Amino acid sequence: MNDCIMCNEVVTNPVCMNCVEKEVEAWLSEVRPALVEELKAKTEEIEISFGDTNCILCNDKMCICTYCYTNHIFNWLKKYPELIIEFRMIFDIKKNIKLYECRVSNKSLDVDAFFGPKTL
């Protein structure tokens, strides 16, 4: 595994931006189809087709981690606050890992504290 060029952390979840974008696009197609083209433009802003890490889904080269890409999309979606909570529930990988750990350990979870304030 190699480092992400945005955060300099090791890419531990090697799924490329294009594969994640397809999933975000499928979600947006259901909830707000008019934003799909804007999503593609946001992806193109940081899209780089090189790297020493291969995507585990499509085998394309990648150098930006899933966390940085989803954070980039999250920052764009802040313009649409009604979509933020659902986006984070589906695509915020770090928070989903914590959520899974809480479920496995049967710990209760303060949803408001976990997902942050409802207004941005």
C-alpha positions, 0 to 999 in steps of 0.5 A: 500500500502507498500513501494518499497524495492528499492526506499522506496516510497509507491507503488502507481501503483501496477503492478508487474515486471512480468506483466510489463516485459510481456509488454516490451517483447511484444514491444521488440518482435516487435522491437528487438526480439534478446533482449527478453532473455536478458530482462528476465535475467535483470528482474531476477537480481532484481526479488523478490517474496514477499511483502505485496502489490498485483499486480492489474493485476495478484494478485502476491505479489510484493515489487518493484514498477513499476518505479524502475523496468522500470528504471532498464530496462531503464538503461540496454537499454542505450546500445541500444540508438536507442530504448531509446526514444520509450521505454520512450514514452511507459514505462516511467510512470512518464513522461507519466503522465506529458505528459497526464497532458499537453494534458489535459490542452492544454499546449504546450510541448517541446519534446526535453526538456521533453524526454531529449537529443537524444544521450546518 
